[in-house]
Amino acid sequence: MPTNQESESQNLNSVLVPRSVKPPFVVLRFLLAAAGISAWRSLKNAIKVLIGRKTSFNENSLFLRQYVLHLTGLRPIRKITCTGLPSEGAGSQALMVMNAINFARSFGLAYVHTPFTQIQHAERPMQEWATAWESLFNLGAGEALCGVDRRGAVNFSYNFTDLDLCFGWRCRGDELADRFKAIIPEFRHKYYLNKVYLNNAPPATHEVTVAVHVRRGDVSPVDPGYFTSNETILRTVTAVRSILDARKTNYRIRLYSQGKSADFEDLSQAGVELFLDADALWTMQELIEADILIMAKGCFSYYAALISDGIKIFEPETLSGDDFLPSWKWRSLSPTESSVPCRADGSFDHALFERQLLLVIQAKANAAVKLPPADSDQKSINERTVPYS
């Protein structure tokens, strides 16, 4: 007879079975609402044609047709893709694709990849910007491409809530969260697959690297759900620094954000190196490859933390609070063994952190025999550095 652990593993590896058919009034309500939205957007497109403006693709109409065909059994939904939401940044769009892949795997569907075409906060021409993020995340590795004709593939990014009618996931967030957690190694493998790293891992260093991501630019103190004060960050950094000093550990603490150096004077005086308005793709790599990541509130930090093998210090509400992306509950993962939750004032459990730090230090010691001389290692670090101006 299988053990409880074996049974849980078998349950996780099996495909989620769709729920029973929804009550007729739920289906009817959706059909009426979807038809209304579809008609309105079709009318808007017709008006645009008359006045000579460019029309927009009607995702609602496409999904309405897909759902009706699925409901009648004429053409069941077999494929899912994810075009991303043009209004979102790189981290948010990557997480949406990751959730689409997880959803497809969970319900035995085929995921067909659609490369990024438009991502907010562009620092380069849009095509170059989107292509650069596509290459960095590498989420399409090993996946079939979505063709021009998308009639057979549901666009997850526009319809993830309505897919409940087809597959019944809305009340199964815990199951999808477990599956998402289990699939993270696949996303990590995709990320490193096209990087010039030995054994699909970032190069080891002689020192412990601490990355502090501070969200600024698009948030302010009036946005407490996304903003973390310098005072709070300084308390976290000071505690980390104190523990590292007590262990006589060589380390470097770097802060990545937007703004002017005067905005972070208190942190700079505490010995934190500032990297402000640096290239976003380089910044993402720095966050992922750090031994310790002090997270900001947002998808950029969240993606980095999921891919990172290091210690992650985060505010729990960043992952599970009602103010943080409430529509995607299943990606609110419970802390892993390498996560250290901190309190609203920036303090955290020192004993928990030190246990994780010991593992990091031991891993570095084991890798030390394979490292080049210290001068060579420092040269490598400097070559990857983008100083702030």
C-alpha positions as CSV (number, residue, x, y, z in Angstrom):
1,M,0.0,0.0,0.0
2,P,1.4,3.4,-0.9
3,T,2.5,5.8,1.9
4,N,0.9,9.2,2.4
5,Q,3.8,10.9,0.7
6,E,3.6,8.6,-2.3
7,S,-0.1,9.2,-2.6
8,E,0.4,13.0,-2.5
9,S,3.1,12.6,-5.2
10,Q,0.8,10.6,-7.3
11,N,-2.0,13.1,-6.9
12,L,0.3,16.0,-7.8
13,N,1.6,14.2,-11.0
14,S,-1.9,13.4,-12.2
15,V,-3.8,15.8,-14.3
16,L,-6.5,17.8,-12.5
17,V,-9.9,16.5,-13.5
18,P,-12.4,19.2,-14.6
19,R,-15.2,19.9,-12.2
20,S,-18.8,18.8,-13.0
21,V,-20.8,21.0,-15.4
22,K,-21.7,24.4,-14.0
23,P,-25.3,25.3,-13.1
24,P,-27.2,26.5,-16.2
25,F,-27.7,30.0,-14.8
26,V,-24.0,30.5,-14.3
27,V,-23.3,29.5,-17.9
28,L,-26.2,31.6,-19.2
29,R,-25.0,34.6,-17.2
30,F,-21.5,34.3,-18.7
31,L,-22.8,33.9,-22.2
32,L,-25.0,37.0,-21.9
33,A,-22.2,39.1,-20.4
34,A,-19.6,37.9,-22.9
35,A,-22.0,38.5,-25.8
36,G,-22.6,42.0,-24.6
37,I,-19.0,42.8,-24.2
38,S,-18.2,41.2,-27.6
39,A,-20.9,43.2,-29.3
40,W,-19.8,46.4,-27.8
41,R,-16.1,45.9,-28.9
42,S,-17.2,44.8,-32.3
43,L,-19.2,48.1,-32.6
44,K,-16.2,50.1,-31.5
45,N,-14.1,48.4,-34.2
46,A,-16.7,49.1,-36.8
47,I,-16.7,52.8,-35.8
48,K,-12.9,52.8,-36.0
49,V,-13.1,51.4,-39.6
50,L,-15.5,54.2,-40.6
51,I,-13.2,57.0,-39.2
52,G,-10.1,55.4,-40.5
53,R,-8.5,54.3,-37.2
54,K,-6.7,51.0,-36.6
55,T,-9.0,48.3,-35.1
56,S,-8.0,46.1,-32.2
57,F,-8.3,42.3,-31.9
58,N,-11.4,41.3,-30.0
59,E,-10.2,38.7,-27.5
60,N,-13.7,38.5,-25.9
61,S,-15.3,37.4,-29.1
62,L,-12.7,34.8,-29.8
63,F,-13.1,33.3,-26.4
64,L,-16.9,33.4,-26.6
65,R,-16.7,31.3,-29.8
66,Q,-14.1,29.0,-28.2
67,Y,-16.3,28.5,-25.1
68,V,-19.4,27.7,-27.1
69,L,-17.6,25.2,-29.2
70,H,-16.1,23.7,-26.1
71,L,-19.5,23.6,-24.3
72,T,-21.2,21.9,-27.3
73,G,-18.3,19.4,-27.7
74,L,-17.8,20.5,-31.3
75,R,-14.2,21.7,-30.6
76,P,-13.0,21.2,-27.1
77,I,-10.3,23.5,-25.8
78,R,-7.0,21.7,-26.2
79,K,-4.5,24.5,-26.3
80,I,-3.6,27.5,-24.2
81,T,-1.3,30.4,-25.1
82,C,-0.4,33.7,-23.4
83,T,0.2,36.9,-25.3
84,G,0.7,39.0,-22.1
85,L,-1.0,42.3,-21.2
86,P,0.6,45.2,-23.0
87,S,0.0,47.4,-20.0
88,E,2.2,45.2,-17.8
89,G,5.9,45.2,-17.1
90,A,8.4,42.3,-17.7
91,G,8.0,40.6,-14.4
92,S,4.2,40.6,-14.5
93,Q,4.2,39.3,-18.1
94,A,6.6,36.5,-17.3
95,L,4.6,35.4,-14.3
96,M,1.4,35.3,-16.5
97,V,3.2,33.0,-18.9
98,M,4.4,30.8,-16.1
99,N,0.8,30.6,-14.8
100,A,-0.4,29.7,-18.2
101,I,2.1,26.9,-18.5
102,N,1.2,25.6,-15.1
103,F,-2.5,25.7,-15.9
104,A,-2.0,23.8,-19.2
105,R,0.1,21.2,-17.5
106,S,-2.4,20.9,-14.7
107,F,-5.4,20.2,-17.0
108,G,-3.6,18.1,-19.6
109,L,-3.7,20.9,-22.2
110,A,-1.0,21.8,-24.7
111,Y,0.8,25.1,-24.0
112,V,1.8,26.9,-27.3
113,H,4.1,29.8,-26.8
114,T,3.6,33.4,-28.0
115,P,6.8,35.5,-27.8
116,F,6.5,38.9,-26.1
117,T,5.7,41.8,-28.4
118,Q,5.1,44.7,-26.0
119,I,6.3,45.3,-22.4
120,Q,6.0,48.4,-20.4
121,H,8.9,50.6,-19.0
122,A,10.8,50.1,-22.3
123,E,14.4,51.4,-22.2
124,R,15.0,50.5,-25.9
125,P,13.0,50.4,-29.1
126,M,10.0,48.2,-28.3
127,Q,10.9,45.3,-30.6
128,E,14.4,45.1,-29.2
129,W,13.1,45.5,-25.6
130,A,10.5,42.7,-26.0
131,T,13.0,40.4,-27.7
132,A,15.6,41.0,-25.0
133,W,13.2,39.9,-22.2
134,E,12.0,37.0,-24.3
135,S,15.6,35.7,-24.5
136,L,16.3,36.4,-20.8
137,F,13.2,34.6,-19.4
138,N,13.5,31.9,-22.1
139,L,10.0,30.6,-21.2
140,G,9.4,29.4,-24.8
141,A,12.3,26.9,-24.6
142,G,11.0,23.4,-25.5
143,E,7.5,24.7,-26.2
144,A,5.7,24.6,-29.6
145,L,5.0,28.1,-31.1
146,C,1.5,29.4,-31.4
147,G,0.6,30.0,-35.0
148,V,-0.9,33.1,-36.5
149,D,-4.4,31.4,-36.4
150,R,-5.3,31.3,-32.7
151,R,-8.8,30.0,-33.1
152,G,-7.9,26.7,-31.4
153,A,-5.8,28.3,-28.5
154,V,-7.3,30.2,-25.6
155,N,-5.4,33.4,-24.6
156,F,-4.8,32.8,-20.9
157,S,-3.8,36.4,-20.2
158,Y,-7.3,37.7,-21.1
159,N,-9.4,34.8,-20.0
160,F,-7.8,33.2,-17.0
161,T,-10.8,33.9,-14.8
162,D,-13.4,32.7,-17.3
163,L,-11.6,29.4,-17.8
164,D,-13.3,28.4,-14.6
165,L,-16.4,27.6,-16.7
166,C,-14.4,25.1,-18.7
167,F,-12.1,23.6,-16.1
168,G,-13.2,24.6,-12.7
169,W,-10.0,25.9,-11.1
170,R,-11.4,28.8,-9.1
171,C,-12.0,26.8,-5.9
172,R,-8.8,24.8,-6.4
173,G,-6.2,27.5,-5.8
174,D,-4.2,25.4,-3.3
175,E,-3.9,22.6,-5.8
176,L,-2.7,24.9,-8.5
177,A,-0.3,26.6,-6.0
178,D,1.3,23.3,-5.2
179,R,1.7,22.5,-8.9
180,F,3.2,25.9,-9.5
181,K,5.7,25.3,-6.7
182,A,6.6,21.9,-8.2
183,I,7.1,23.3,-11.7
184,I,9.5,26.1,-10.6
185,P,12.6,24.0,-11.3
186,E,11.5,23.8,-14.9
187,F,11.3,27.6,-15.2
188,R,14.7,27.9,-13.5
189,H,16.1,25.4,-16.1
190,K,14.6,27.4,-18.9
191,Y,16.2,30.6,-17.6
192,Y,19.7,29.1,-17.4
193,L,19.4,27.1,-20.6
194,N,20.6,29.8,-22.9
195,K,23.1,31.5,-20.5
196,V,26.8,30.9,-20.8
197,Y,27.1,29.3,-17.3
198,L,28.7,26.0,-16.4
199,N,26.1,23.4,-15.1
200,N,23.2,25.9,-15.6
201,A,24.2,27.9,-12.6
202,P,25.7,31.4,-12.0
203,P,29.4,31.5,-11.3
204,A,30.5,31.2,-7.6
205,T,32.2,34.1,-5.9
206,H,34.5,34.5,-3.0
207,E,32.1,36.8,-1.2
208,V,28.4,36.7,-0.1
209,T,26.4,39.0,-2.4
210,V,23.4,40.8,-1.1
211,A,21.0,42.4,-3.5
212,V,18.5,44.9,-2.2
213,H,15.7,45.7,-4.6
214,V,13.8,48.9,-3.9
215,R,10.7,49.8,-5.9
216,R,10.6,53.5,-6.8
217,G,9.7,55.4,-9.9
218,D,6.2,54.1,-10.3
219,V,5.2,54.1,-6.6
220,S,5.3,56.5,-3.7
221,P,4.5,56.5,0.1
222,V,0.8,56.8,-0.8
223,D,1.0,53.3,-2.2
224,P,1.7,51.2,0.9
225,G,0.9,48.0,-0.9
226,Y,3.9,48.5,-3.2
227,F,6.1,51.0,-1.4
228,T,8.7,50.2,1.3
229,S,10.3,53.1,3.2
230,N,14.1,53.6,3.4
231,E,13.8,53.2,7.2
232,T,12.3,49.8,6.9
233,I,14.8,48.7,4.3
234,L,17.7,50.0,6.4
235,R,16.5,48.0,9.4
236,T,16.6,44.8,7.3
237,V,20.0,45.7,5.8
238,T,21.5,46.5,9.2
239,A,20.4,43.2,10.6
240,V,21.8,41.3,7.7
241,R,25.0,43.2,7.9
242,S,25.3,42.6,11.6
243,I,24.9,38.8,11.2
244,L,27.5,38.7,8.4
245,D,30.0,40.8,10.4
246,A,29.5,38.5,13.4
247,R,30.5,35.5,11.2
248,K,33.4,37.5,9.8
249,T,32.1,36.9,6.3
250,N,33.2,38.7,3.2
251,Y,30.2,40.3,1.6
252,R,29.0,43.1,-0.6
253,I,25.6,44.8,-0.4
254,R,24.2,46.4,-3.5
255,L,20.9,48.3,-3.9
256,Y,19.1,48.4,-7.2
257,S,16.5,51.1,-7.8
258,Q,15.5,54.3,-9.6
259,G,16.1,57.9,-8.5
260,K,19.0,60.0,-7.3
261,S,21.8,59.0,-4.9
262,A,20.5,61.6,-2.4
263,D,17.2,59.6,-2.2
264,F,19.2,56.7,-0.6
265,E,21.8,58.7,1.4
266,D,20.9,56.9,4.7
267,L,21.5,53.5,3.0
268,S,24.7,54.7,1.3
269,Q,26.1,55.8,4.6
270,A,25.4,52.3,5.9
271,G,27.9,51.0,3.3
272,V,25.3,50.0,0.6
273,E,26.5,50.4,-3.0
274,L,23.9,52.1,-5.1
275,F,23.0,51.1,-8.7
276,L,20.3,53.5,-9.8
277,D,18.5,53.6,-13.2
278,A,20.7,50.7,-14.4
279,D,19.7,48.5,-17.3
280,A,16.6,46.5,-16.2
281,L,17.7,43.2,-17.7
282,W,21.1,43.4,-16.0
283,T,19.4,44.3,-12.8
284,M,17.1,41.2,-13.1
285,Q,20.1,39.0,-13.5
286,E,21.8,40.6,-10.5
287,L,18.8,39.9,-8.3
288,I,18.5,36.3,-9.5
289,E,22.2,35.5,-8.9
290,A,22.6,37.2,-5.5
291,D,23.2,34.9,-2.5
292,I,20.7,37.0,-0.5
293,L,17.8,38.9,-2.1
294,I,15.9,41.5,-0.1
295,M,12.8,41.8,-2.2
296,A,10.6,44.7,-3.1
297,K,6.9,44.5,-3.5
298,G,6.1,43.6,-7.1
299,C,6.4,41.1,-9.9
300,F,9.9,42.1,-10.9
301,S,11.2,41.0,-7.5
302,Y,8.8,38.1,-7.4
303,Y,10.1,36.5,-10.6
304,A,13.7,37.0,-9.5
305,A,12.9,35.3,-6.2
306,L,11.3,32.3,-7.9
307,I,14.3,31.7,-10.1
308,S,16.9,32.5,-7.5
309,D,18.6,29.7,-5.5
310,G,19.6,32.2,-2.8
311,I,18.0,33.4,0.4
312,K,14.9,35.5,-0.1
313,I,13.8,38.1,2.5
314,F,10.3,39.2,1.8
315,E,7.1,40.7,3.3
316,P,4.5,37.9,3.4
317,E,1.8,40.2,2.1
318,T,3.9,40.7,-1.0
319,L,3.0,37.1,-2.0
320,S,-0.4,36.6,-0.4
321,G,-2.1,39.9,0.5
322,D,-5.4,40.8,-1.0
323,D,-3.9,44.0,-2.4
324,F,-1.3,42.1,-4.4
325,L,-2.7,40.6,-7.7
326,P,-5.8,39.1,-6.1
327,S,-6.9,37.5,-9.4
328,W,-4.0,35.1,-9.4
329,K,-4.4,33.5,-6.0
330,W,-2.7,30.3,-6.9
331,R,0.7,31.9,-7.5
332,S,0.7,33.1,-3.8
333,L,3.1,30.4,-2.8
334,S,3.9,29.5,0.8
335,P,7.5,30.3,1.9
336,T,10.1,27.8,0.8
337,E,13.0,26.6,2.8
338,S,15.1,29.4,1.5
339,S,12.6,32.2,2.3
340,V,12.7,34.4,5.3
341,P,9.6,36.5,6.0
342,C,10.1,39.9,7.5
343,R,7.8,42.1,9.5
344,A,6.3,45.4,8.4
345,D,9.1,47.2,10.2
346,G,11.8,45.3,8.4
347,S,12.8,43.0,11.3
348,F,13.0,39.2,10.8
349,D,13.8,36.0,12.5
350,H,17.6,36.0,12.9
351,A,17.8,32.4,13.8
352,L,16.0,31.3,10.6
353,F,18.1,33.6,8.5
354,E,21.4,32.3,10.1
355,R,20.4,28.7,9.4
356,Q,20.0,29.5,5.7
357,L,23.2,31.6,5.7
358,L,25.2,28.7,7.0
359,L,24.1,26.6,4.1
360,V,25.1,29.4,1.7
361,I,28.5,29.8,3.3
362,Q,29.1,26.0,3.3
363,A,28.2,25.8,-0.4
364,K,30.6,28.6,-1.2
365,A,33.3,26.9,0.8
366,N,32.7,23.7,-1.2
367,A,33.0,25.6,-4.5
368,A,36.0,27.6,-3.4
369,V,38.5,25.1,-4.8
370,K,37.0,25.6,-8.3
371,L,37.2,29.4,-8.1
372,P,39.9,31.5,-9.9
373,P,42.2,33.7,-7.8
374,A,40.6,36.5,-5.9
375,D,41.9,39.2,-8.3
376,S,40.5,37.4,-11.3
377,D,37.2,37.0,-9.5
378,Q,37.1,40.7,-8.7
379,K,37.8,41.6,-12.3
380,S,34.9,39.4,-13.4
381,I,32.6,41.2,-11.0
382,N,33.7,44.6,-12.1
383,E,33.1,43.7,-15.8
384,R,29.5,42.9,-15.0
385,T,29.0,46.0,-13.0
386,V,26.9,49.0,-14.3
387,P,27.6,52.0,-12.0
388,Y,25.0,54.5,-11.3
389,S,25.3,58.1,-12.5
